[in-house]
Amino acid sequence: MGTPSSSIIISTYNWPEALELCLNSILLQTELPGEIVIADDGSGSPTRQVVDAFKNRSPVPVKHIWHEDQGFRLAAIRNKAIAAASGNYIIQIDGDILLHKYFIADHLRFAKKKSFVRASRIYLDDSLTKKLLHLKQSKISIRNKGVTNKTSGIRVPILWPLFETNYKNKGLERYEIHGCNMAFWKDDAISVNGYNEDFTGWGSEDKEFVARLLNAGYEKRFLKLGGIAFHLYHPINPKPRLAHNEHLLEETIRLQHSFCINGINKYLTPA
């Protein structure tokens, strides 16, 4: 299989300083995506200014998909971004992620039809995060002081097959995903109707999406020791809707749903 056309989708909300570092880390990639799609959950003008400035120097097209701030609607803005993406392979991250230089190349090399991918994130502590933001520095290494879980940041492509289908892929772990570092085929996402927009507020919208992909027969594969991403520190998000969202997830698992009603189809242009 040749390299698929790709869109990297970056979700963001009112943290333009982090988004700027994230975007700059894309420019450091050994292989660029076909386009960059920013899924903006209602940020104010400082974020738009960062995006507009980046568009002027990006070597690939940049799309800024924005909707009004009506609370945490990550599922909806991701659906809108997926619908707008021109690539047939989606690499999905968050705007507080810094990418290892082989991040996109690794994801594209690992892509396989009828499957989706989970990959790891490396956590940065508060002190290192503040330093990077102050210096506007996007280049990061596991050698930096303030990088936790360093072993997950070692890149060893020859070992990828050892973890691909055997690592964290049994029982409830099958549904675990890092929505800030995953990849899937656009057509596969559309086939299960994308993210379920009944999920509002923080939590579980990515797991429920994964559950429907699994129920539909798609294979989950783990990109371990590759596709490395560094997560800037921030306080834990409030979770007032978590119980409701977890109930929706449990229903999808119990009833083996492979399609949701309130999903991406409303944003798609009829063929």
N, C-alpha and C positions, 0 to 999 in steps of 0.2 A: 504493500500500500504506500502511495506517495504521501508526502506531507500534506495534511488537510489545510484548507483555508481556515484562518483562526481569528477570533475576536476575543480580546480580554475585557471582561466586564468588571468594573471597580465600583462597589457600592460605597456611598459616602453620605455623611450628614454633619455639617457644621464643624468640621475640623480641617480647615484649608491648609494649615501648616503641615499636617500629616499627609494630606493628599498630595501636596507639592513634592514631598520626599518620595512618596509612592510612585508618582508619575516619572520623576527623575530616575528612579531605579529601573524603569522600563527602558529608558534610553541607554542604560549600561548593559543591556542584554546582548548575548552573542547572536541571538536570532530574534528579530522583532515580530510582533504579531501583525496580522493583516490590518487590524484596526484596534482602536481603544474606545470602549463605550463606558461612559461614566453614568452610573445609576444613582441619581441624586435624590434622596428622600426629602426634598424640600429645604435645602440649605439656602442661606442668605447670599447677598452680593459678594462677600469676600471669596466664597468658593467659586462663583462664576468668574471672578477676576483671575483666580489661579488657573482655571480651565482655559479661559480665553488667551492668557499669556502662553500657556503650554501649547495650544493649537498653533501658534505662530512659529514654533520651533520644532514641532513634532514631525518626523519623517514619514509618519503614517497617519491616515485620517483619524480624527477624534470626534466622537459624537457625545453630546451632553444631553442626557435624557433626564428631565426634571419634572417633578410634580409638586403641587402645593403641599406645604407642611400641615398635615392633619393628624399628627401623631406618628408613631412608629409603624410604617407601612413598607417594610423591607420586601415582603413577598410581592407586593404590587409593583414596586419600582424595578425589581429584578425581572419580573415578567415583561415590563415595558422595554427594558434594555435587551433582553433576549429577543423579543419580537423585532427590535430595530437592528439587531446585529446582522451583518452580511456574511460573516464567516459560518462555515458549517460545523466548526468545532469551537466550543465555548470554554475558555479558561476563566474561572470566577475567583476573584479575590475581593478583599475589603480595602478601603482607602487608608487603613492604618498598618499596611503590610509593606515591607521592603523586600525586594526580590533578589535572590542569589543570581549571579550573572547567567547561569545556565537554566534558570527557572522555566522560561518559555520553551527553550529547546528540549528540555527534559519532558515536559508535558506533551509536546508534539511527537517526540520519539516514542513515547509510551502509549499514545492513542491507539485504540483498537475498536473496531466496529462492535456494536451491540453491547457496549460496556461503558461504565462511568468510573471516575477515578477520585479517590481520596488521597490527599497528601498531608504532610506534617507542617506544623508551624513551630518556630523557635521563639521563645519568649524573651523579651528584653526588659530589664528592670527600670524602675522610675528614673534613676540617675542617668543611665545610658540614654534613655529616651529623651530626656531633657537636653542632654548634650548634643544629640543628633539634630534635634529640632533647632537648637540655638545656632549650630554651625551650618544648618541646612545641608547636612551630609547624608547621602543615600547609600553610600558604600558601607557594607557591614560584613563582619566575619565572626565565626565562632571564637576567634581568638580575643575579641573585644571583652574587656571586663564589663560584667553586667548582662552577659548572655547566659541564660539558663538552658537546661536540657541540651547541652552541647552535642552529645552523641547523635542526636537526631539531625544535626546540621552537617554531618559528614556525607559527602556525595560519593557513592560507590555504585555506578551503573551495573557492574558485573553481578552485583548481588540482588538487583531488582527482582529477578524471577523467584528468588527464595521467599519473598514476602508477598508477591503479587496477589495471590488468592488465598493465602493461608494465614495472613496476619490480621488479627482483630476482625474476623469475619464469621463468627459463630454467635448464636443466640442473639441477645439484644445488641451486641456490639456490631451486628450487621448494619444497623440503622445509624450508627455513629458516623458523623461526617464533620469536617471542618468547612463550613460554608465559605470561609475566607481563603480556602485553598482546595479547590476541586475542579474537575473538568468533565464535560459531557458533550454529546452531539446535540446540536440544536433540534434536529428532527425527533430525536428520542425524547427530549424535554417536551416538545409540542405534543407528542403522542400520548403523554400522561397529563396534558393540559398545564404544564409548567408548575409554578408554585401555587399553593392554595391560599387565596387572598382572604379566606376566613381567619387566617393567622394575622393578628395585629398585636403590637407589643412584642417585646423581646422573647425569643425562644422557640425552638423545635420546628420552625417552618422548613429548615433544611433537612432535618431528619424525616419529616413527613414526605417531602419530595423524594428522598431516597427510598423510603418505604414503597411508594407507588412505582418507582422505577424497578425495584426488586420484584414487586408483585406482577409487573408487566413482563418479567423475564429477562431484564437486562442484568449483566454481571457487574458486580462491584469489585474493583481492583485497587490495591493499595500501592501507591508510589512511595516506597520507603527508601531513604537514602538518596533521594532525588527530588526535583521540584521543590526546592528548599525556600521557605519564606520566613521572614523575621517579623514578629508581631510587636509593634510599639505598645508600651504600657499605657493603660488608662484605667480609671476606677471601674468596678463592675457595674454594668447597667442595671437599673431598677427592673423588676420582673413582676409587675402587677397582674399580667395576663398569662403568666407561665402555667398555672394550673389548668386554665381553659385550653391553652395550646397543647399541653401534654395529653389532655383528654382527646383532642382531635387526632393526635398522633396514635394514641392507643386504639381508637376506633378504626383508623386506616389499617393498622396491623391486624387487629382482630377480624375485621370484615374483608381483608385482602383487597382493599380498593386499589385499582390501578389507574384511576381517573378521578379528578375532582371537578366539581361544577363551576366554582368561582375561580377560574384560572386564566391562562394566557390567551385563550382563543378570541377573547373580545378585542385584542389588539392586533390580530393578524389580518392582513389584507387577503380577501378571497382570491383563490387562484383563477 
